[in-house]
């Protein structure tokens, strides 16, 4: 198992993630427009597979559009039955994301 604290997906890259649990956590960030601190609610996922490799990591999402793409999967932890291919385009708060559910690869 690869020990990794956080999953970070770079611009133009994709990752295949298997999610095992989630939580909502209030987090303080610096607003990129006002440069003042503010509290946002982040969606945190526990990840046990990254690109087919066992890991123990967290994936933190603060972008509302990305969180909304995963929201339908939260009920009854439906995300546990699939893997997601997540692709990032752009940097920072202007990043565009695609999220594609996929059948789970062998465990």
N, C-alpha and C positions, 0 to 999 in steps of 0.2 A: 504494500500500500504506500502510495506517495503521500507524504505529509505536506500539506500546503494550507496556509491560513485562509487566504481569500482568492477567489477566482477573478481574474481580470482579463477581459477580452479586448484586444487591441483593434484599432481602426483597420478595416478591411479583412479582418480575421473572423473565423467562426470557431465555435466550440460545441461539442456534443456533450450535454449534461444529463445526468440522472439525479433527480431531486428526491430527497427522502423526508424532509420536514420543512415547515416554514413558520415564521413569526413576524409580527409587525413591531418595529422598534423606533422610538423617537430618537432622532439624531440631530445634533447641531451642525449646520453647515454655514459657509459664508455665501450669501446670495451674490451671484456673479454680476448682477446689474447694480445693486445698491452697495455692494461690498460690506454689508452689515450681516452679523450672525442671525440666523433664524432656525427654528425647529421644523424639521420635516419628518414625516413618517416613512421609514424605509421598510421595504419588504426583504426579509432575509430568508434565504434557502440554505439548508444543509445539502451538500453535494457528496455523493459517494462514488461517482464515476465521472471522469473527465476524459473525453476522447477515448473511451474504452478502457481506461486505466483506473484501478481503484484509488480513491483519494479520500481524505477527510478534510473538507474545506467548506467555506461559507461563500455564498454569492449574494451580495448586497445590491439592491435596486432602489434608487431614489427617483429615477425618471418615471413620471406618471404614465406616459405612453407605453413604456416597456412593461410596467407593472400591470397595466390594463390588459395587455396581450396575454398575460399569465393568469389573470384573475379568474377566468372560467374554470381553470384547473384546480383552484384552491379547495373547492367544496369536496369534502370527503377525501382530500388528499389524492385526487384523481391523477395528479402528476406522477405519482409513484409507478403507474402502469406504463409510462412511456419515457422516452428520452427526448430532449429538445435540442435541435440544431439552432444555435443562436448566432446571428451574424451582426456585426457592428459596422456602421459606415459613418465616419465623422468623429469629431472629438468633443469632449465635454458635454454640456447640457444640450448641445445641438445635434448630438448623435442620433442617427436613424437606426432602428433595429428591425430585424426580421426574426421571427420565432416560428420554427416548424416542428410540430410534434412528429415523432418517428417511432416505429416499433422498437422495443428494447432489444439491444444486441445481447448475445449470450452473457450470462452473469458470471 
